[in-house]
Amino acid sequence: MEEQYETRQTRKRKRFRPRGKLFLLLIILLLGAGIYFFIQYQQGQNIAGETEIEPEPFSGDEDNSGYQNILVLGVDSRGEEQSRTDTMMMVTHDRENNEVKITSFMRDIYADIPGYQSYKLNTAYYLGGVDLLASTLREMFGVEIHNYALVDFKSFETLVDIAAPGGVEIDVEKEMSEKIGVTLSPGVQQLNGQELLGYARFRSDNEGDFGRVRRQQQVIAALKDELISVSSIPKLPKLAGAAQGYVQTDMPLVDQIKLATQLGTGGSGEIERLTIPVEGGYSYANYPQAGSVLEIDIEQNRRALEEFLSQPLN
């Protein structure tokens, strides 16, 4: 009986040994992944140096379980304390369907800025920062804005080069060089950070600012495709670290990672886009304090925005 008992115990130990090895291997892999994330995150922070940006005062709308609207701004500060926003987009995350939509607001929209006389829309940031710009958009279009993210153009170049060292694929439709700091030739090619920014800022053609806004939306869509690709996963910790120093936002890091994970693991991958004002919803005008502007049909553009976003406007 004793011999039989020992045989059973030996078999039991042998049967559980592989599970123990797998568990140990899993622990080692998790520790390794954690160490890798920490090191890469620190490297990203080191790239940004001591430039970590504190979020500015911002009164966001209360959290909405159905969707999240993030005001994304691009600023060419050139060292000034005050600057205007060259890029104004609202990125909408449809939480129910895990889809993304981008609404671009033209900078020359003639806007009623709360507390000031009417100016171009991009002047709102110059006068009162993100909060005033968000308030202007809310009053004009009745849209909710829950969070914001702001990046300087030079920082954008660096972030692109971290996220996509081999460049981002863009089909450049024409030769571009005037006032963008780079020379681009027609054709499908991989653009680095400086070239991608130049492509997004080009407006020296018949399309003017409308063409620039279209290209900005194209760049955001291309970057999303790049970031959710399997090959980009190892670069994400370094990118997250650098973003803490280069991107000003009111979103905590945990929420940023959660949103990035949701977008990377679901949805169709396609980004729907809208530009405000819509075609036929504006006219050109000129005012002494603002210069040449786009005077928009508020109701027509509100209806277009409401239909595009599939969310009620106030």
GUKOLLUM-394637 format. One record per residue (C-alpha): x, y, z. Coordinates in steps of 0.02 Angstrom, whole numbers, padded with zeros to 5 digits, always signed. Each point is the difference from the previous one (the first is absolute). Last residue first. Layout:
% residues N
XYZ;...
//
This chain:
% residues 314
-01400+03609-01367;+00054-00125-00132;-00064-00179-00002;+00121-00134-00061;+00011-00089-00167;+00166+00089-00030;-00029+00030-00185;-00184+00042+00016;+00031+00121+00143;+00145+00081-00093;-00102+00025-00159;-00144+00074+00099;+00118+00117+00092;+00078+00052-00165;-00167+00046-00077;-00054+00091+00158;+00159+00103+00015;+00009+00056-00182;+00182+00051-00002;+00097+00159-00030;+00174-00056-00050;+00121+00142+00035;+00114+00130-00082;+00058+00130+00127;-00045-00020+00184;-00013+00174+00078;-00050+00091-00160;-00118-00137-00063;+00002-00091-00167;-00118-00131-00068;+00004-00166-00094;-00153-00111+00000;-00046-00158+00093;-00110-00154+00005;+00006-00048-00184;+00130-00134+00036;+00012-00031+00187;+00079+00124+00119;+00061-00102+00091;+00094-00149-00072;-00058-00178+00029;+00095-00164+00010;-00041-00184+00032;+00148-00103+00058;+00015-00180-00057;+00077-00128+00117;-00165-00094+00009;-00005+00000+00189;+00096-00104+00124;+00164-00038+00086;+00103+00154-00040;-00135+00127+00035;-00040-00077+00170;+00185-00013+00044;+00034+00182-00046;-00149+00055+00106;+00059-00101+00150;+00178+00063-00019;-00059+00182-00003;-00116-00032+00147;+00143-00071+00104;+00111+00147-00049;-00128+00125+00069;-00092+00105-00131;+00014+00189+00025;+00122+00015-00144;+00162+00083-00052;+00102-00112-00114;+00190+00010-00007;+00063-00053+00170;-00128-00135+00041;+00001-00047-00185;+00182-00053+00013;-00042-00134+00127;-00151-00063-00098;+00105-00008-00159;+00134-00101+00090;-00134-00121+00064;-00082-00009-00173;+00153-00050-00102;-00013-00188+00033;-00183+00002-00060;+00036+00088-00165;+00031-00157-00102;-00172-00067+00045;-00086+00148-00083;-00113+00109+00107;+00123+00146+00000;+00029+00001-00188;-00184-00003-00044;-00030+00142+00124;+00144+00099-00077;-00074-00020-00174;-00170+00062+00060;+00079+00151+00086;+00099+00040-00159;-00155-00009-00111;-00092+00117+00118;+00143+00125-00011;+00000-00022-00190;-00184+00048-00011;+00031+00150+00114;+00142+00057-00113;-00106-00018-00155;-00137+00107+00077;+00131+00126+00054;+00051+00036-00180;-00081-00116-00127;+00074+00093-00150;+00177-00030+00062;+00121+00065+00131;-00084-00086+00147;+00131-00123+00068;-00014-00028+00187;-00038-00187+00004;+00136-00040-00129;+00127+00103+00098;-00047-00092+00160;+00024-00167-00088;+00168+00057-00069;+00064+00053+00171;-00060-00159+00083;+00062-00121-00133;-00098-00037-00158;-00006-00173-00081;-00051+00015-00182;-00144-00016-00123;+00022+00126-00141;+00029+00184-00038;+00159+00084+00063;+00019+00089+00167;+00123+00140+00040;+00017+00051+00182;-00015+00160+00104;-00188+00019-00025;-00010+00177-00075;-00001-00058-00183;+00061-00178-00024;-00133-00114-00071;-00006-00101-00161;-00168-00083-00019;-00110-00139+00067;+00114-00065+00137;-00067-00175+00038;+00052-00021+00181;+00083-00145+00092;+00070+00051+00169;+00188-00009+00029;+00122-00138+00043;+00022+00061+00178;-00191+00001+00019;-00055+00037+00179;+00163+00081+00053;+00018+00100-00162;-00182+00055+00013;+00025+00059+00179;+00152+00104-00051;-00093+00088-00141;-00150+00035+00112;+00113+00081+00128;+00053+00127-00132;-00183+00031-00041;-00051+00036+00179;-00129-00121+00069;-00166+00026+00087;-00121-00131+00065;-00175+00036+00067;-00137-00086+00096;-00190-00009+00014;-00061+00118-00134;-00189-00003-00027;-00069+00079-00159;-00129+00139-00008;+00075+00068-00162;+00038+00184+00030;-00013+00004+00190;+00097-00163+00023;+00132+00051-00127;+00030+00166+00087;+00007-00084+00171;+00131-00121-00064;+00105+00144-00067;-00017+00093+00165;+00054-00152+00101;+00144-00042-00115;+00085+00168+00023;-00082+00167+00029;+00045+00131-00130;+00121-00098-00110;-00111-00154+00010;-00149+00102-00058;+00101+00075-00144;-00012-00166-00094;-00186+00032-00028;+00027+00162-00096;-00067+00148+00097;-00165+00060+00073;+00007+00119+00147;+00052-00070+00167;-00080-00073+00157;-00054-00160-00086;+00078-00013-00176;-00130+00019-00137;+00091-00082-00145;+00046+00043-00179;+00073-00166-00059;+00179+00030-00059;+00075-00145+00101;-00105-00131-00087;-00073-00125+00123;+00044-00182-00032;-00116-00139+00058;+00080-00171+00017;-00096-00161+00032;+00060-00158+00089;-00088-00165+00029;-00018-00112+00152;-00184-00035-00040;-00070+00045+00172;+00146+00112+00046;-00012+00112-00152;+00166+00090+00022;-00012+00175-00073;+00156+00098-00046;-00036+00185-00010;+00127+00090-00105;+00077+00172+00002;+00169+00021-00086;+00088+00167-00023;-00042+00054+00177;+00055+00176+00040;+00144+00047+00113;+00038+00080+00166;+00162-00018+00097;+00099+00005-00161;+00141-00125-00031;-00047-00048-00177;-00173-00050+00065;-00061-00099-00150;-00148-00081+00086;-00097-00158-00044;-00160-00030+00097;-00101-00157+00035;-00169+00026+00087;-00053-00171+00062;-00183-00053-00011;-00045-00162+00090;-00153-00103-00042;-00142-00103+00073;+00046-00001+00185;+00019+00190+00005;+00119+00074+00128;-00049+00174+00057;+00054+00143-00112;+00177+00063+00018;+00049+00157+00094;+00183+00025-00041;+00137+00088+00097;+00168-00039-00081;+00078-00173+00006;+00179-00001+00065;+00127-00032-00136;+00150-00113+00024;+00145+00086-00088;+00141-00061+00113;+00067-00123-00128;-00124-00056-00134;+00126-00130-00057;+00028-00049+00181;-00187-00031+00021;+00003-00117-00149;+00150-00092+00071;-00092-00017+00166;-00149-00078-00090;+00116-00120-00090;+00081-00053+00163;-00167-00019+00090;-00083-00095-00142;+00148-00118-00016;+00002-00032+00189;-00187-00036-00002;+00015-00115-00150;+00142-00095+00083;-00099-00016+00161;-00150-00064-00097;+00108-00124-00096;+00084-00063+00160;-00169-00022+00085;-00067-00095-00151;+00152-00114-00001;-00026-00039+00185;-00182-00043-00034;+00050-00109-00147;+00130-00090+00107;-00126-00031+00138;-00124-00068-00124;+00132-00119-00068;+00036-00064+00178;-00179-00042+00042;-00008-00173-00081;+00175-00046+00056;-00044+00036+00181;-00160-00103-00013;+00095-00145-00081;+00124+00001+00144;-00140+00004+00127;-00085-00147-00086;+00161-00101-00003;+00033+00039+00182;-00171-00066+00048;+00026-00162-00099;+00164-00031+00088;-00082+00031+00169;-00142-00119-00045;
//
